[in-house]
Amino acid sequence: QDNGGNDVMKLGEGIKKEDLWFKKEGKDLTINNLTNQDQMTVKNWYSGSANKIEQIELADGGHISNISIDLLVQAMATFDVKPMAETSLTPSQQNTIQAALANTWVDPTK
């Protein structure tokens, strides 16, 4: 639980924003790494703002805020697929996801 601080989840080298799939599961947020099938769960993310991480940061400095994570979850939830890799998405779905990633992640150069 958050006591008012700025919580940051830092992900390791080699993980790219395109590798991650965000999903709401009950009250939890799950983040799947599509390249190696690793999964992270943030318990009770949807139970209130005190349970949210303020930012997820990639090793290259790219990052996404909790508000943008919620927007990305909504975008990814529109697909009636359980992607094991982004290549399982149609070209149209891939374009939609790429646009959502561009609108939610802050690149390290910004």
N, CA, C and O atoms as a GROMACS GRO file, in nm:
protein
  440
    1GLN      N    1   0.085  -0.118   0.000
    1GLN     CA    2   0.000   0.000   0.000
    1GLN      C    3   0.088   0.123   0.000
    1GLN      O    4   0.194   0.125   0.062
    2ASP      N    5   0.043   0.226  -0.070
    2ASP     CA    6   0.117   0.350  -0.085
    2ASP      C    7   0.083   0.444   0.029
    2ASP      O    8  -0.034   0.462   0.063
    3ASN      N    9   0.185   0.504   0.088
    3ASN     CA   10   0.163   0.602   0.193
    3ASN      C   11   0.194   0.743   0.145
    3ASN      O   12   0.241   0.826   0.222
    4GLY      N   13   0.169   0.769   0.019
    4GLY     CA   14   0.188   0.902  -0.035
    4GLY      C   15   0.318   0.924  -0.109
    4GLY      O   16   0.343   1.034  -0.157
    5GLY      N   17   0.401   0.823  -0.118
    5GLY     CA   18   0.529   0.837  -0.189
    5GLY      C   19   0.512   0.823  -0.338
    5GLY      O   20   0.400   0.807  -0.389
    6ASN      N   21   0.623   0.828  -0.408
    6ASN     CA   22   0.623   0.811  -0.553
    6ASN      C   23   0.685   0.675  -0.583
    6ASN      O   24   0.807   0.661  -0.586
    7ASP      N   25   0.601   0.575  -0.606
    7ASP     CA   26   0.647   0.439  -0.629
    7ASP      C   27   0.681   0.420  -0.776
    7ASP      O   28   0.603   0.456  -0.864
    8VAL      N   29   0.800   0.363  -0.802
    8VAL     CA   30   0.844   0.337  -0.939
    8VAL      C   31   0.886   0.191  -0.949
    8VAL      O   32   0.968   0.143  -0.871
    9MET      N   33   0.828   0.120  -1.047
    9MET     CA   34   0.870  -0.017  -1.077
    9MET      C   35   0.972  -0.008  -1.190
    9MET      O   36   0.939   0.039  -1.300
   10LYS      N   37   1.095  -0.051  -1.164
   10LYS     CA   38   1.200  -0.046  -1.266
   10LYS      C   39   1.218  -0.184  -1.326
   10LYS      O   40   1.240  -0.282  -1.254
   11LEU      N   41   1.209  -0.191  -1.458
   11LEU     CA   42   1.224  -0.318  -1.528
   11LEU      C   43   1.366  -0.331  -1.582
   11LEU      O   44   1.432  -0.231  -1.610
   12GLY      N   45   1.411  -0.455  -1.597
   12GLY     CA   46   1.549  -0.484  -1.633
   12GLY      C   47   1.585  -0.456  -1.778
   12GLY      O   48   1.500  -0.425  -1.861
   13GLU      N   49   1.714  -0.468  -1.804
   13GLU     CA   50   1.770  -0.448  -1.938
   13GLU      C   51   1.700  -0.538  -2.040
   13GLU      O   52   1.662  -0.651  -2.010
   14GLY      N   53   1.685  -0.486  -2.161
   14GLY     CA   54   1.632  -0.565  -2.271
   14GLY      C   55   1.482  -0.568  -2.282
   14GLY      O   56   1.430  -0.616  -2.383
   15ILE      N   57   1.410  -0.518  -2.183
   15ILE     CA   58   1.263  -0.515  -2.190
   15ILE      C   59   1.221  -0.387  -2.260
   15ILE      O   60   1.263  -0.277  -2.222
   16LYS      N   61   1.138  -0.402  -2.363
   16LYS     CA   62   1.089  -0.288  -2.439
   16LYS      C   63   0.939  -0.273  -2.414
   16LYS      O   64   0.872  -0.369  -2.374
   17LYS      N   65   0.887  -0.154  -2.438
   17LYS     CA   66   0.744  -0.131  -2.418
   17LYS      C   67   0.661  -0.224  -2.505
   17LYS      O   68   0.551  -0.263  -2.466
   18GLU      N   69   0.712  -0.258  -2.622
   18GLU     CA   70   0.640  -0.348  -2.713
   18GLU      C   71   0.633  -0.491  -2.660
   18GLU      O   72   0.552  -0.571  -2.708
   19ASP      N   73   0.715  -0.524  -2.561
   19ASP     CA   74   0.718  -0.658  -2.503
   19ASP      C   75   0.609  -0.679  -2.398
   19ASP      O   76   0.584  -0.792  -2.358
   20LEU      N   77   0.546  -0.572  -2.353
   20LEU     CA   78   0.459  -0.580  -2.236
   20LEU      C   79   0.312  -0.574  -2.274
   20LEU      O   80   0.270  -0.493  -2.357
   21TRP      N   81   0.234  -0.660  -2.210
   21TRP     CA   82   0.088  -0.664  -2.230
   21TRP      C   83   0.023  -0.642  -2.094
   21TRP      O   84   0.045  -0.720  -2.001
   22PHE      N   85  -0.058  -0.537  -2.082
   22PHE     CA   86  -0.122  -0.499  -1.957
   22PHE      C   87  -0.267  -0.546  -1.957
   22PHE      O   88  -0.338  -0.533  -2.057
   23LYS      N   89  -0.311  -0.601  -1.843
   23LYS     CA   90  -0.446  -0.655  -1.836
   23LYS      C   91  -0.502  -0.642  -1.695
   23LYS      O   92  -0.431  -0.661  -1.596
   24LYS      N   93  -0.630  -0.609  -1.687
   24LYS     CA   94  -0.702  -0.608  -1.560
   24LYS      C   95  -0.753  -0.749  -1.534
   24LYS      O   96  -0.820  -0.808  -1.619
   25GLU      N   97  -0.721  -0.802  -1.417
   25GLU     CA   98  -0.772  -0.933  -1.377
   25GLU      C   99  -0.830  -0.919  -1.237
   25GLU      O  100  -0.757  -0.919  -1.138
   26GLY      N  101  -0.962  -0.908  -1.231
   26GLY     CA  102  -1.027  -0.881  -1.102
   26GLY      C  103  -0.985  -0.744  -1.053
   26GLY      O  104  -1.004  -0.644  -1.123
   27LYS      N  105  -0.928  -0.738  -0.932
   27LYS     CA  106  -0.879  -0.611  -0.877
   27LYS      C  107  -0.730  -0.591  -0.902
   27LYS      O  108  -0.673  -0.491  -0.859
   28ASP      N  109  -0.668  -0.686  -0.972
   28ASP     CA  110  -0.524  -0.682  -0.994
   28ASP      C  111  -0.489  -0.636  -1.135
   28ASP      O  112  -0.568  -0.649  -1.228
   29LEU      N  113  -0.369  -0.581  -1.149
   29LEU     CA  114  -0.311  -0.548  -1.278
   29LEU      C  115  -0.204  -0.653  -1.307
   29LEU      O  116  -0.114  -0.674  -1.226
   30THR      N  117  -0.215  -0.718  -1.422
   30THR     CA  118  -0.110  -0.812  -1.462
   30THR      C  119  -0.035  -0.753  -1.581
   30THR      O  120  -0.093  -0.690  -1.670
   31ILE      N  121   0.095  -0.775  -1.579
   31ILE     CA  122   0.182  -0.728  -1.687
   31ILE      C  123   0.257  -0.850  -1.737
   31ILE      O  124   0.337  -0.910  -1.665
   32ASN      N  125   0.230  -0.888  -1.861
   32ASN     CA  126   0.294  -1.004  -1.921
   32ASN      C  127   0.406  -0.959  -2.014
   32ASN      O  128   0.389  -0.866  -2.092
   33ASN      N  129   0.520  -1.027  -2.004
   33ASN     CA  130   0.630  -1.005  -2.098
   33ASN      C  131   0.608  -1.104  -2.211
   33ASN      O  132   0.618  -1.225  -2.191
   34LEU      N  133   0.579  -1.054  -2.329
   34LEU     CA  134   0.544  -1.139  -2.442
   34LEU      C  135   0.663  -1.215  -2.499
   34LEU      O  136   0.645  -1.312  -2.572
   35THR      N  137   0.785  -1.172  -2.468
   35THR     CA  138   0.902  -1.238  -2.525
   35THR      C  139   0.944  -1.361  -2.447
   35THR      O  140   1.003  -1.453  -2.504
   36ASN      N  141   0.916  -1.364  -2.316
   36ASN     CA  142   0.959  -1.479  -2.237
   36ASN      C  143   0.850  -1.537  -2.147
   36ASN      O  144   0.876  -1.629  -2.070
   37GLN      N  145   0.730  -1.484  -2.157
   37GLN     CA  146   0.612  -1.531  -2.083
   37GLN      C  147   0.620  -1.505  -1.932
   37GLN      O  148   0.541  -1.561  -1.857
   38ASP      N  149   0.714  -1.420  -1.887
   38ASP     CA  150   0.714  -1.378  -1.747
   38ASP      C  151   0.589  -1.294  -1.720
   38ASP      O  152   0.537  -1.229  -1.811
   39GLN      N  153   0.543  -1.297  -1.596
   39GLN     CA  154   0.425  -1.219  -1.559
   39GLN      C  155   0.448  -1.154  -1.424
   39GLN      O  156   0.502  -1.215  -1.332
   40MET      N  157   0.406  -1.028  -1.413
   40MET     CA  158   0.408  -0.956  -1.286
   40MET      C  159   0.265  -0.920  -1.252
   40MET      O  160   0.184  -0.893  -1.340
   41THR      N  161   0.234  -0.921  -1.124
   41THR     CA  162   0.100  -0.884  -1.079
   41THR      C  163   0.112  -0.775  -0.973
   41THR      O  164   0.189  -0.788  -0.878
   42VAL      N  165   0.036  -0.668  -0.992
   42VAL     CA  166   0.026  -0.565  -0.890
   42VAL      C  167  -0.109  -0.587  -0.823
   42VAL      O  168  -0.214  -0.556  -0.878
   43LYS      N  169  -0.104  -0.642  -0.703
   43LYS     CA  170  -0.225  -0.678  -0.630
   43LYS      C  171  -0.308  -0.553  -0.596
   43LYS      O  172  -0.254  -0.450  -0.557
   44ASN      N  173  -0.438  -0.566  -0.612
   44ASN     CA  174  -0.536  -0.464  -0.573
   44ASN      C  175  -0.516  -0.329  -0.642
   44ASN      O  176  -0.555  -0.225  -0.587
   45TRP      N  177  -0.457  -0.328  -0.761
   45TRP     CA  178  -0.438  -0.205  -0.838
   45TRP      C  179  -0.570  -0.130  -0.853
   45TRP      O  180  -0.574  -0.008  -0.844
   46TYR      N  181  -0.678  -0.206  -0.876
   46TYR     CA  182  -0.809  -0.145  -0.901
   46TYR      C  183  -0.893  -0.130  -0.775
   46TYR      O  184  -1.014  -0.109  -0.783
   47SER      N  185  -0.830  -0.140  -0.657
   47SER     CA  186  -0.901  -0.121  -0.531
   47SER      C  187  -0.888   0.021  -0.478
   47SER      O  188  -0.952   0.056  -0.378
   48GLY      N  189  -0.808   0.102  -0.542
   48GLY     CA  190  -0.791   0.240  -0.499
   48GLY      C  191  -0.653   0.292  -0.534
   48GLY      O  192  -0.560   0.213  -0.556
   49SER      N  193  -0.639   0.423  -0.537
   49SER     CA  194  -0.513   0.484  -0.580
   49SER      C  195  -0.397   0.452  -0.486
   49SER      O  196  -0.281   0.459  -0.528
   50ALA      N  197  -0.425   0.419  -0.361
   50ALA     CA  198  -0.318   0.387  -0.266
   50ALA      C  199  -0.244   0.260  -0.306
   50ALA      O  200  -0.133   0.236  -0.258
   51ASN      N  201  -0.304   0.178  -0.392
   51ASN     CA  202  -0.242   0.052  -0.432
   51ASN      C  203  -0.170   0.061  -0.566
   51ASN      O  204  -0.115  -0.038  -0.614
   52LYS      N  205  -0.169   0.178  -0.627
   52LYS     CA  206  -0.109   0.193  -0.759
   52LYS      C  207   0.036   0.237  -0.750
   52LYS      O  208   0.074   0.312  -0.659
   53ILE      N  209   0.114   0.190  -0.844
   53ILE     CA  210   0.251   0.237  -0.863
   53ILE      C  211   0.239   0.360  -0.952
   53ILE      O  212   0.166   0.359  -1.051
   54GLU      N  213   0.310   0.466  -0.917
   54GLU     CA  214   0.297   0.589  -0.995
   54GLU      C  215   0.360   0.580  -1.134
   54GLU      O  216   0.317   0.648  -1.227
   55GLN      N  217   0.462   0.494  -1.147
   55GLN     CA  218   0.532   0.488  -1.275
   55GLN      C  219   0.602   0.354  -1.293
   55GLN      O  220   0.654   0.296  -1.198
   56ILE      N  221   0.603   0.306  -1.416
   56ILE     CA  222   0.685   0.191  -1.454
   56ILE      C  223   0.792   0.246  -1.548
   56ILE      O  224   0.763   0.319  -1.642
   57GLU      N  225   0.917   0.209  -1.519
   57GLU     CA  226   1.030   0.263  -1.595
   57GLU      C  227   1.111   0.150  -1.657
   57GLU      O  228   1.142   0.050  -1.592
   58LEU      N  229   1.145   0.167  -1.783
   58LEU     CA  230   1.232   0.073  -1.853
   58LEU      C  231   1.377   0.109  -1.827
   58LEU      O  232   1.408   0.221  -1.785
   59ALA      N  233   1.467   0.014  -1.850
   59ALA     CA  234   1.610   0.038  -1.827
   59ALA      C  235   1.663   0.152  -1.913
   59ALA      O  236   1.758   0.220  -1.874
   60ASP      N  237   1.602   0.175  -2.030
   60ASP     CA  238   1.650   0.283  -2.119
   60ASP      C  239   1.596   0.420  -2.080
   60ASP      O  240   1.626   0.520  -2.145
   61GLY      N  241   1.515   0.426  -1.973
   61GLY     CA  242   1.460   0.552  -1.926
   61GLY      C  243   1.318   0.580  -1.972
   61GLY      O  244   1.253   0.670  -1.920
   62GLY      N  245   1.269   0.504  -2.069
   62GLY     CA  246   1.129   0.518  -2.109
   62GLY      C  247   1.039   0.485  -1.991
   62GLY      O  248   1.074   0.400  -1.909
   63HIS      N  249   0.925   0.552  -1.982
   63HIS     CA  250   0.837   0.526  -1.868
   63HIS      C  251   0.690   0.552  -1.902
   63HIS      O  252   0.657   0.617  -2.002
   64ILE      N  253   0.606   0.499  -1.815
   64ILE     CA  254   0.462   0.514  -1.829
   64ILE      C  255   0.404   0.542  -1.690
   64ILE      O  256   0.444   0.480  -1.592
   65SER      N  257   0.309   0.636  -1.683
   65SER     CA  258   0.246   0.671  -1.556
   65SER      C  259   0.128   0.578  -1.528
   65SER      O  260   0.080   0.507  -1.616
   66ASN      N  261   0.082   0.580  -1.403
   66ASN     CA  262  -0.032   0.496  -1.367
   66ASN      C  263  -0.158   0.536  -1.444
   66ASN      O  264  -0.240   0.450  -1.476
   67ILE      N  265  -0.175   0.664  -1.474
   67ILE     CA  266  -0.291   0.708  -1.552
   67ILE      C  267  -0.283   0.651  -1.693
   67ILE      O  268  -0.383   0.603  -1.747
   68SER      N  269  -0.165   0.657  -1.752
   68SER     CA  270  -0.146   0.603  -1.887
   68SER      C  271  -0.158   0.451  -1.889
   68SER      O  272  -0.205   0.394  -1.987
   69ILE      N  273  -0.116   0.386  -1.780
   69ILE     CA  274  -0.132   0.240  -1.771
   69ILE      C  275  -0.279   0.205  -1.780
   69ILE      O  276  -0.317   0.113  -1.852
   70ASP      N  277  -0.363   0.278  -1.708
   70ASP     CA  278  -0.507   0.250  -1.713
   70ASP      C  279  -0.562   0.269  -1.854
   70ASP      O  280  -0.648   0.192  -1.898
   71LEU      N  281  -0.515   0.370  -1.926
   71LEU     CA  282  -0.558   0.391  -2.065
   71LEU      C  283  -0.511   0.276  -2.154
   71LEU      O  284  -0.585   0.231  -2.241
   72LEU      N  285  -0.388   0.231  -2.132
   72LEU     CA  286  -0.334   0.121  -2.212
   72LEU      C  287  -0.409  -0.009  -2.184
   72LEU      O  288  -0.434  -0.088  -2.275
   73VAL      N  289  -0.444  -0.033  -2.058
   73VAL     CA  290  -0.524  -0.151  -2.023
   73VAL      C  291  -0.656  -0.149  -2.098
   73VAL      O  292  -0.699  -0.251  -2.152
   74GLN      N  293  -0.720  -0.033  -2.103
   74GLN     CA  294  -0.847  -0.021  -2.176
   74GLN      C  295  -0.828  -0.051  -2.324
   74GLN      O  296  -0.911  -0.120  -2.384
   75ALA      N  297  -0.722   0.001  -2.383
   75ALA     CA  298  -0.696  -0.023  -2.525
   75ALA      C  299  -0.670  -0.170  -2.552
   75ALA      O  300  -0.722  -0.226  -2.648
   76MET      N  301  -0.591  -0.234  -2.467
   76MET     CA  302  -0.557  -0.375  -2.488
   76MET      C  303  -0.676  -0.467  -2.460
   76MET      O  304  -0.685  -0.576  -2.516
   77ALA      N  305  -0.767  -0.422  -2.373
   77ALA     CA  306  -0.884  -0.503  -2.339
   77ALA      C  307  -0.982  -0.514  -2.455
   77ALA      O  308  -1.069  -0.602  -2.455
   78THR      N  309  -0.971  -0.427  -2.554
   78THR     CA  310  -1.064  -0.431  -2.668
   78THR      C  311  -1.038  -0.549  -2.760
   78THR      O  312  -1.120  -0.580  -2.846
   79PHE      N  313  -0.924  -0.614  -2.743
   79PHE     CA  314  -0.890  -0.728  -2.828
   79PHE      C  315  -0.939  -0.857  -2.766
   79PHE      O  316  -0.912  -0.885  -2.649
   80ASP      N  317  -1.012  -0.934  -2.844
   80ASP     CA  318  -1.064  -1.062  -2.797
   80ASP      C  319  -0.961  -1.171  -2.825
   80ASP      O  320  -0.990  -1.274  -2.885
   81VAL      N  321  -0.840  -1.144  -2.779
   81VAL     CA  322  -0.731  -1.241  -2.798
   81VAL      C  323  -0.650  -1.246  -2.670
   81VAL      O  324  -0.647  -1.151  -2.593
   82LYS      N  325  -0.586  -1.358  -2.649
   82LYS     CA  326  -0.489  -1.369  -2.540
   82LYS      C  327  -0.354  -1.383  -2.608
   82LYS      O  328  -0.308  -1.494  -2.633
   83PRO      N  329  -0.290  -1.269  -2.637
   83PRO     CA  330  -0.168  -1.275  -2.717
   83PRO      C  331  -0.054  -1.343  -2.643
   83PRO      O  332  -0.025  -1.312  -2.528
   84MET      N  333   0.011  -1.435  -2.711
   84MET     CA  334   0.132  -1.496  -2.658
   84MET      C  335   0.252  -1.418  -2.711
   84MET      O  336   0.362  -1.425  -2.655
   85ALA      N  337   0.229  -1.346  -2.816
   85ALA     CA  338   0.329  -1.254  -2.872
   85ALA      C  339   0.254  -1.158  -2.962
   85ALA      O  340   0.147  -1.191  -3.014
   86GLU      N  341   0.308  -1.043  -2.980
   86GLU     CA  342   0.238  -0.943  -3.060
   86GLU      C  343   0.215  -0.993  -3.202
   86GLU      O  344   0.123  -0.948  -3.269
   87THR      N  345   0.297  -1.086  -3.248
   87THR     CA  346   0.282  -1.138  -3.383
   87THR      C  347   0.153  -1.217  -3.399
   87THR      O  348   0.113  -1.245  -3.512
   88SER      N  349   0.087  -1.255  -3.288
   88SER     CA  350  -0.040  -1.326  -3.299
   88SER      C  351  -0.154  -1.229  -3.328
   88SER      O  352  -0.267  -1.272  -3.353
   89LEU      N  353  -0.126  -1.099  -3.326
   89LEU     CA  354  -0.227  -0.999  -3.357
   89LEU      C  355  -0.231  -0.975  -3.507
   89LEU      O  356  -0.130  -0.991  -3.577
   90THR      N  357  -0.347  -0.937  -3.556
   90THR     CA  358  -0.359  -0.902  -3.698
   90THR      C  359  -0.282  -0.772  -3.723
   90THR      O  360  -0.252  -0.700  -3.628
   91PRO      N  361  -0.250  -0.740  -3.848
   91PRO     CA  362  -0.182  -0.613  -3.876
   91PRO      C  363  -0.260  -0.492  -3.825
   91PRO      O  364  -0.200  -0.396  -3.775
   92SER      N  365  -0.391  -0.494  -3.838
   92SER     CA  366  -0.473  -0.383  -3.788
   92SER      C  367  -0.462  -0.370  -3.636
   92SER      O  368  -0.450  -0.260  -3.584
   93GLN      N  369  -0.466  -0.485  -3.566
   93GLN     CA  370  -0.452  -0.483  -3.420
   93GLN      C  371  -0.313  -0.434  -3.380
   93GLN      O  372  -0.300  -0.357  -3.285
   94GLN      N  373  -0.210  -0.478  -3.453
   94GLN     CA  374  -0.074  -0.432  -3.424
   94GLN      C  375  -0.064  -0.280  -3.439
   94GLN      O  376   0.000  -0.214  -3.357
   95ASN      N  377  -0.126  -0.225  -3.543
   95ASN     CA  378  -0.124  -0.080  -3.564
   95ASN      C  379  -0.194  -0.007  -3.449
   95ASN      O  380  -0.146   0.097  -3.403
   96THR      N  381  -0.306  -0.062  -3.404
   96THR     CA  382  -0.380  -0.001  -3.294
   96THR      C  383  -0.296  -0.003  -3.166
   96THR      O  384  -0.290   0.097  -3.094
   97ILE      N  385  -0.232  -0.115  -3.139
   97ILE     CA  386  -0.148  -0.126  -3.019
   97ILE      C  387  -0.029  -0.032  -3.029
   97ILE      O  388   0.006   0.034  -2.931
   98GLN      N  389   0.034  -0.024  -3.146
   98GLN     CA  390   0.149   0.066  -3.162
   98GLN      C  391   0.107   0.211  -3.137
   98GLN      O  392   0.183   0.287  -3.076
   99ALA      N  393  -0.011   0.249  -3.183
   99ALA     CA  394  -0.060   0.385  -3.159
   99ALA      C  395  -0.085   0.407  -3.010
   99ALA      O  396  -0.053   0.513  -2.956
  100ALA      N  397  -0.143   0.307  -2.943
  100ALA     CA  398  -0.168   0.318  -2.799
  100ALA      C  399  -0.036   0.330  -2.722
  100ALA      O  400  -0.026   0.408  -2.628
  101LEU      N  401   0.065   0.252  -2.761
  101LEU     CA  402   0.196   0.260  -2.696
  101LEU      C  403   0.257   0.399  -2.715
  101LEU      O  404   0.312   0.457  -2.621
  102ALA      N  405   0.247   0.452  -2.836
  102ALA     CA  406   0.304   0.584  -2.865
  102ALA      C  407   0.236   0.693  -2.784
  102ALA      O  408   0.299   0.792  -2.746
  103ASN      N  409   0.106   0.676  -2.756
  103ASN     CA  410   0.030   0.777  -2.683
  103ASN      C  411   0.043   0.766  -2.532
  103ASN      O  412   0.006   0.860  -2.461
  104THR      N  413   0.094   0.653  -2.481
  104THR     CA  414   0.096   0.634  -2.336
  104THR      C  415   0.237   0.632  -2.275
  104THR      O  416   0.255   0.671  -2.160
  105TRP      N  417   0.335   0.586  -2.351
  105TRP     CA  418   0.472   0.578  -2.300
  105TRP      C  419   0.549   0.706  -2.331
  105TRP      O  420   0.529   0.766  -2.437
  106VAL      N  421   0.635   0.747  -2.240
  106VAL     CA  422   0.726   0.859  -2.263
  106VAL      C  423   0.860   0.800  -2.301
  106VAL      O  424   0.920   0.724  -2.224
  107ASP      N  425   0.908   0.834  -2.419
  107ASP     CA  426   1.037   0.782  -2.465
  107ASP      C  427   1.151   0.844  -2.385
  107ASP      O  428   1.137   0.954  -2.332
  108PRO      N  429   1.264   0.773  -2.377
  108PRO     CA  430   1.376   0.824  -2.295
  108PRO      C  431   1.434   0.955  -2.346
  108PRO      O  432   1.503   1.024  -2.271
  109THR      N  433   1.409   0.989  -2.470
  109THR     CA  434   1.465   1.112  -2.527
  109THR      C  435   1.383   1.235  -2.492
  109THR      O  436   1.426   1.348  -2.518
  110LYS      N  437   1.263   1.215  -2.433
  110LYS     CA  438   1.175   1.329  -2.402
  110LYS      C  439   1.195   1.376  -2.259
  110LYS      O  440   1.129   1.471  -2.215
   0.00000   0.00000   0.00000
